[in-house]
Amino acid sequence: MRYNNFILFCFIFTISCSPKALLLDQPKLVSIYFERKIKNLEKNDKLDLYQQRDLIRTKVEYGFGIIMEQADRSIDTDYSAALDHYKKANIIFKQARDLGISVLNDRYPSFENWLRSNTEIQFNRNDIIDLYWLAAAYGGSISSSRGDPFELIHLPNVGRLLRKCIALEPSWNNGAVYSAMMSFTSTRTDLSEVLLRDSVDYYFDQSIFYSDSLDASPYVAYAESIHKTYQERKEFEDKLNYVLDMEIIPRSEYELSNLIAKNRAEWLLTKTEEYFLE
């Protein structure tokens, strides 16, 4: 579960006058921003709920949007450096995960039992943000672990959290949960190819529907998780080129996430010869 994940990277930068596209080309600058924000939040040992949520989200966004992206791009050229990035991301994701569990435990003392399917909880719509970002933190800790079985055992938790979000409000955040479910489902080894693809197609269609086809992220996610996996080169290239052709609408809610999607699509297309046997 990497970027095709399942996260809309809506970063908030202090340098509001800088063009967003330029900031994407300055990972060190963005890293400094995230690290300072995390450090400032962690100085307070009595964070309120909104500050806790901000810290969880910031760590997840930093892990996926910067550290994991650096790891993915350097894995073939500097394996040792890539592993260092994955380890750093894993630490940050675990911290976000533990804080997310703590937030929900405070509200629902039986929450961890619910995660293990040992009890029922009557969640409400106000819980979606905490359930969603906990799912993201779990996904990040699993992905960055590079196959650690002690992390992989938590994979069902991701699906349980995301399914609860959908049950509470399918349209939340313009279909973001469906994008997450699409990426989660593509990692499942207990499904046949037919069932897996049918499920991913459904979640893809729902994410496109709720975002009114304005979000580029699901297209990149589908290209990586399905077309690359099943060696469908033409479809892989078509989806990524579709993303590159999408118009960036200034000051829209998808402006930055679509810039990030275009950036990754462009990079993925340079790897086509490596990904496909024919």
C-alpha positions as CSV (number, residue, x, y, z in Angstrom):
1,M,0.0,0.0,0.0
2,R,1.9,3.0,-1.2
3,Y,0.7,6.2,-2.7
4,N,-1.8,4.2,-4.8
5,N,-3.2,4.1,-1.6
6,F,-5.1,5.6,-0.8
7,I,-4.4,9.0,0.6
8,L,-5.3,12.5,-0.8
9,F,-2.2,14.4,0.0
10,C,-3.7,17.8,0.8
11,F,-0.6,19.4,2.2
12,I,-0.9,22.8,3.8
13,F,2.3,24.9,3.4
14,T,3.3,27.9,5.4
15,I,4.8,29.5,2.2
16,S,1.4,30.2,0.7
17,C,2.7,32.5,-2.0
18,S,4.9,29.7,-3.5
19,P,3.5,27.9,-6.5
20,K,2.4,24.4,-5.5
21,A,4.1,22.7,-8.5
22,L,7.4,24.3,-7.3
23,L,7.0,23.0,-3.8
24,L,6.7,19.4,-5.2
25,D,10.2,19.8,-6.7
26,Q,11.6,20.8,-3.3
27,P,11.3,17.7,-1.2
28,K,13.9,18.9,1.3
29,L,11.9,22.1,1.9
30,V,8.7,20.1,2.3
31,S,10.4,17.7,4.7
32,I,11.6,20.6,6.8
33,Y,8.0,21.9,7.0
34,F,6.6,18.5,8.1
35,E,9.3,17.8,10.6
36,R,8.9,21.3,12.2
37,K,5.2,20.9,12.4
38,I,5.5,17.4,14.0
39,K,8.1,18.7,16.4
40,N,5.9,21.7,17.4
41,L,2.9,19.5,18.0
42,E,4.8,17.0,20.0
43,K,6.1,19.7,22.3
44,N,2.7,19.8,23.9
45,D,2.1,16.7,26.1
46,K,-1.6,17.5,26.5
47,L,-2.9,17.7,22.9
48,D,-6.6,18.2,22.5
49,L,-8.6,16.1,20.0
50,Y,-8.1,18.4,17.1
51,Q,-4.3,18.6,17.7
52,Q,-4.1,14.9,18.0
53,R,-5.9,14.5,14.7
54,D,-3.6,17.1,13.1
55,L,-0.5,15.2,14.3
56,I,-1.8,11.8,13.0
57,R,-2.7,13.2,9.6
58,T,0.6,15.2,9.4
59,K,2.6,12.0,10.1
60,V,0.7,9.9,7.6
61,E,0.9,12.6,4.9
62,Y,4.6,13.0,5.5
63,G,5.2,9.3,5.5
64,F,3.4,8.6,2.2
65,G,3.8,11.9,0.4
66,I,7.5,12.4,1.0
67,I,9.4,9.6,2.7
68,M,7.8,6.6,0.9
69,E,7.9,8.5,-2.4
70,Q,11.7,9.0,-1.9
71,A,12.1,5.3,-1.1
72,D,10.1,4.1,-4.1
73,R,12.2,6.3,-6.4
74,S,15.6,5.3,-5.0
75,I,15.0,1.6,-4.5
76,D,16.6,0.7,-7.9
77,T,19.5,3.2,-7.7
78,D,20.4,3.3,-4.0
79,Y,19.0,0.3,-2.2
80,S,20.6,1.1,1.1
81,A,19.2,4.7,1.1
82,A,15.8,3.4,0.1
83,L,15.7,1.0,3.1
84,D,16.6,3.9,5.4
85,H,13.6,5.8,4.0
86,Y,11.3,2.8,4.5
87,K,12.5,2.4,8.1
88,K,12.0,6.1,8.9
89,A,8.5,6.0,7.4
90,N,7.7,2.9,9.3
91,I,8.6,4.6,12.6
92,I,6.4,7.6,11.8
93,F,3.5,5.4,10.6
94,K,3.6,3.3,13.8
95,Q,3.6,6.5,15.9
96,A,0.5,7.7,14.0
97,R,-1.1,4.3,14.4
98,D,-0.6,4.2,18.1
99,L,-1.9,7.7,18.6
100,G,-5.0,6.9,16.4
101,I,-5.8,3.8,18.5
102,S,-5.4,5.9,21.6
103,V,-7.8,8.5,20.3
104,L,-10.5,5.9,19.6
105,N,-9.8,4.0,22.8
106,D,-10.5,7.2,24.8
107,R,-13.9,7.4,23.1
108,Y,-14.7,3.7,23.0
109,P,-12.8,1.7,25.6
110,S,-13.7,-1.5,23.8
111,F,-12.2,-0.3,20.5
112,E,-9.3,-2.7,20.3
113,N,-11.7,-5.6,20.9
114,W,-13.8,-4.2,18.0
115,L,-10.7,-4.3,15.8
116,R,-10.3,-8.0,16.6
117,S,-14.0,-8.5,15.8
118,N,-14.8,-9.4,19.4
119,T,-17.4,-6.8,20.1
120,E,-19.7,-4.2,18.4
121,I,-19.6,-0.5,18.7
122,Q,-22.2,2.1,17.5
123,F,-19.9,4.5,15.7
124,N,-21.3,7.7,14.2
125,R,-20.3,10.0,11.3
126,N,-18.1,12.1,13.6
127,D,-15.8,9.0,14.0
128,I,-15.0,8.7,10.3
129,I,-12.0,11.0,10.3
130,D,-10.4,9.0,13.1
131,L,-11.2,5.6,11.6
132,Y,-10.0,6.7,8.1
133,W,-6.6,8.1,9.3
134,L,-6.0,5.1,11.5
135,A,-6.6,2.9,8.5
136,A,-4.1,5.0,6.6
137,A,-1.5,4.7,9.4
138,Y,-2.0,1.0,9.5
139,G,-1.6,0.8,5.7
140,G,1.6,2.9,5.9
141,S,3.1,0.7,8.7
142,I,2.4,-2.4,6.6
143,S,3.7,-1.0,3.4
144,S,6.8,0.5,4.8
145,S,7.7,-2.7,6.7
146,R,8.6,-4.4,3.4
147,G,6.7,-7.6,4.2
148,D,7.3,-7.9,7.9
149,P,4.9,-10.7,9.1
150,F,4.4,-8.9,12.4
151,E,2.9,-6.0,10.4
152,L,1.1,-8.0,7.8
153,I,-1.1,-9.6,10.4
154,H,-2.7,-6.1,10.8
155,L,-3.9,-6.0,7.2
156,P,-7.5,-7.1,8.0
157,N,-7.7,-4.1,10.3
158,V,-7.4,-1.8,7.3
159,G,-10.4,-3.3,5.6
160,R,-12.5,-3.4,8.8
161,L,-11.8,0.3,9.4
162,L,-12.5,1.4,5.8
163,R,-15.7,-0.7,5.5
164,K,-17.0,1.0,8.6
165,C,-16.2,4.4,7.1
166,I,-18.2,3.5,4.0
167,A,-21.1,2.2,6.1
168,L,-21.2,5.5,8.0
169,E,-21.0,7.8,5.0
170,P,-20.1,6.5,1.5
171,S,-19.6,10.0,0.1
172,W,-17.2,11.2,2.8
173,N,-14.4,13.4,1.4
174,N,-15.5,12.9,-2.2
175,G,-15.0,9.2,-2.3
176,A,-11.6,9.1,-0.6
177,V,-12.6,5.9,1.3
178,Y,-13.4,4.1,-1.9
179,S,-9.9,5.0,-3.3
180,A,-8.5,3.5,-0.1
181,M,-10.6,0.4,-0.4
182,M,-9.4,0.0,-4.0
183,S,-5.8,-0.1,-2.9
184,F,-6.5,-2.3,0.1
185,T,-8.4,-4.8,-2.0
186,S,-5.6,-5.0,-4.6
187,T,-3.3,-6.3,-1.8
188,R,-5.6,-9.2,-0.7
189,T,-4.2,-12.6,-1.4
190,D,-7.3,-14.5,-0.3
191,L,-9.3,-13.4,-3.4
192,S,-9.4,-15.0,-6.8
193,E,-8.2,-12.8,-9.7
194,V,-11.8,-12.4,-10.9
195,L,-13.2,-11.5,-7.6
196,L,-10.3,-9.1,-6.8
197,R,-10.6,-7.3,-10.1
198,D,-14.4,-7.1,-9.8
199,S,-14.1,-5.6,-6.4
200,V,-11.3,-3.1,-7.4
201,D,-13.4,-2.1,-10.4
202,Y,-16.4,-1.4,-8.2
203,Y,-14.3,0.8,-5.7
204,F,-12.6,2.6,-8.6
205,D,-16.0,3.4,-10.2
206,Q,-17.4,4.7,-6.9
207,S,-14.3,6.8,-6.2
208,I,-14.7,8.3,-9.7
209,F,-18.4,8.9,-9.2
210,Y,-18.1,10.7,-5.8
211,S,-15.2,12.8,-7.1
212,D,-17.0,13.7,-10.3
213,S,-14.0,12.3,-12.2
214,L,-11.9,15.3,-11.0
215,D,-9.5,13.3,-8.8
216,A,-6.5,11.8,-10.7
217,S,-5.4,9.6,-7.8
218,P,-7.6,6.6,-8.5
219,Y,-6.4,6.4,-12.1
220,V,-2.7,6.2,-10.9
221,A,-3.7,3.7,-8.2
222,Y,-5.5,1.5,-10.7
223,A,-2.6,1.6,-13.1
224,E,-0.1,0.5,-10.4
225,S,-2.2,-2.0,-8.6
226,I,-4.0,-3.7,-11.4
227,H,-2.5,-3.0,-14.9
228,K,1.1,-3.3,-13.6
229,T,0.3,-6.5,-11.6
230,Y,-1.5,-8.2,-14.5
231,Q,1.0,-7.0,-17.1
232,E,-1.5,-4.9,-19.1
233,R,0.9,-2.5,-20.6
234,K,-1.4,-0.6,-23.0
235,E,-4.0,0.0,-20.3
236,F,-1.3,1.0,-17.8
237,E,0.0,3.6,-20.3
238,D,-3.5,4.8,-21.2
239,K,-4.5,5.5,-17.7
240,L,-1.3,7.3,-16.8
241,N,-1.4,9.4,-20.0
242,Y,-5.0,10.2,-19.2
243,V,-3.8,11.6,-15.9
244,L,-1.1,13.6,-17.6
245,D,-3.8,15.1,-19.9
246,M,-6.1,16.1,-17.0
247,E,-6.5,19.8,-16.5
248,I,-5.2,21.2,-13.2
249,I,-7.9,23.6,-11.8
250,P,-6.2,26.4,-9.8
251,R,-7.3,26.6,-6.2
252,S,-9.6,23.6,-6.5
253,E,-9.7,21.0,-3.7
254,Y,-7.9,18.6,-6.1
255,E,-5.2,20.9,-7.3
256,L,-2.3,19.6,-5.2
257,S,-3.4,15.9,-5.1
258,N,-3.6,16.0,-8.9
259,L,-0.2,17.6,-9.3
260,I,1.2,14.8,-7.1
261,A,-0.7,12.2,-9.2
262,K,0.7,13.7,-12.5
263,N,4.2,13.8,-11.0
264,R,4.0,10.1,-10.1
265,A,2.3,9.1,-13.4
266,E,5.1,10.8,-15.3
267,W,7.7,8.9,-13.3
268,L,5.9,5.6,-13.6
269,L,5.8,5.9,-17.4
270,T,9.6,6.1,-17.4
271,K,9.7,2.7,-15.7
272,T,7.5,1.0,-18.3
273,E,10.2,-1.1,-19.9
274,E,11.2,-2.4,-16.4
275,Y,7.7,-3.3,-15.4
276,F,6.5,-5.1,-18.4
277,L,8.0,-8.2,-20.0
278,E,6.7,-7.5,-23.5
